[in-house]
Amino acid sequence: MTPAINLAKKKKIAHSVHQYKHEPSAASYGLEAAEALGQDPAQVFKTLLFCLNGEAKNLAVAIIPVENKLNLKLAAKAAGGKKAEMANPDIAQTVTGYVVGGISPLGQKKALPTFIHSSAQGFDTICVSAGKRGLEIELAPQDLANLTRGKLVDLCG
């Protein structure tokens, strides 16, 4: 079990766990997950960390469909910053307690401001990383928002 799965269980959130064989040479962990699980890539979301205003430790979380790119201007605006850039992977791993490619928005070591792309609302359930490469957790977007105190906003445009 990972901290993400343990959190969903502890909070009695309806969820499913999906496991697949991760291929280290995969170009995109998120698209690999969607393909391996036979899911629509629009319904499988990746977890990205970004930093605000050039401060490496001023971090926030963006959860977006695996087929999309994060719009850093929209991310900065959502987080109340002037500028955003992708977080240093080493810092992201240290702060979340998860390895890059397996960062879950759930059960992170430190609670960070979290933003979920608004398209999540169009699905009954979405998949996000369960905290390991090759492991996904499927849950309702509103449950994800409640567990992460996340806001649904446009992050890809």
N, C-alpha and C positions, 0 to 999 in steps of 0.2 A: 504494500500500500504506500501511496505517496501522501504528502500533506494535503494535496488538492482533493484526493478521493476521501481522505479522512475527514476533511472539513465538510464535504457534501454529506457524508454519512452522519456526522455529528449534528448537523443542522437539519437532518431528516429531509433533504432535498431529493426529489425524484431525479435519478440519473442512470445512465448506462455507461459502462466502461468498455472501450474497444481497443484491442491490442492487434498489432501487425508487426511483421518483421521489417525493422528499419534497415534501409540500404544506405550505408555511410557515404556512398558516392552520389546520392540523390542531389540534384541541383537545388531543389526547393523542398524543405522538410514539410511545409504545409501542403503543397500540391501532391507530394508523395502520400501523405496521410489521406487526403481526399480520394486519390486513386485506389490506394490499398483497401480503403473501407467502402468503396463504391458509392461515395457521397458526392453530391453536387458541391463543387469548390466554393460556391457562393454561401454554402451552409457550414463550411469548415473555416474556423477563424484562427488567426495566428496572434501571438502575444508579442508586442514590440515595446521596448523601453526607449524613451526619449528624454533628453535633458533640455532644460529651459534656460534661455538667456546666457548661454555659454558656461553655465555652472555644471560641471560634470556630476555633481551629487544632488542636483535639484532635479529629481526624476519623476516621471509619470509613466503610466501604462496606456498603450493603445491596443485595442482588440479589433482587428479588421479581417475581412475575408481573405483567405490565402491567395486568391488570384489578384488582389488589389495591391496598390502601393499606398503607403501612408503619405498624406499631404501634410508636410511639416508646418505649413502656415496655418492650416485648420487645426492641427494638434496644438500649436502654440496658443491660438485663440481660445480653444476649448479649456486649456489649462491656465488661462489668464496671463500668459507670457507674451513677450514681444517676438521671440525667436525660439525655434526648436531645432534640435539636431539629434540624430540617432545616438543612443548611449554607447559608451565604450563597452564591448562585450564582457570584459573582465569585471567591470563594475556591475553590470547587469546580473552576472552570475553570483557575485558576492552579495548583492542587496536582496536578490530573490531567493537564493538558496537552490536554484535550479540551473542546469546546464543549458547553454544556448542550443536552440533546436528542440528543447524540451521545457521551456519556461512556461509555466502555467500561470494564469491570472489568479488562481485560487491558492491559498495557503502559502503565500510568499512570506519570507522572514520579516519583512517590513511592509506595513500597509502603505501603499502609494496611491496618489490620485489616479483614478482609472476611468477611461473613456472607451465606450463600446460603439462601433460604427452603427449608425441608425438602421442599416439594412437588416440587422439581427431581428428587429421587431417583426419582419415579414415571415418568420419561421416559428413553428411550434417549439422546435429544439434546434440547437446549434452544437457543434463540436469544438472544443478547445483542448489544448494540451493538458494532459493529466499529470504532467511533471516529469516525464521521461520521453525520450525519443521512442516512437513506436507505441505510445499509449495516449489515447484520447478519452475525454469525458464528454458525454452528451447530456445537455440539460436545457431547460427553458431559458431564453434570453433574460427574462425578468428575474429568474432565480440567480443567474450570473450577476446581474446588476445589483441585486440585493446583497449577495455574498461579498462582492468587491466594493460596495458603495459606489458603483460605477454609474456614469451618466451616459445616456444614449445621445450621440451627436454625429454630425457628418464629419468623417475623418479622411475621406477619399474623394477628391474632386478635382 
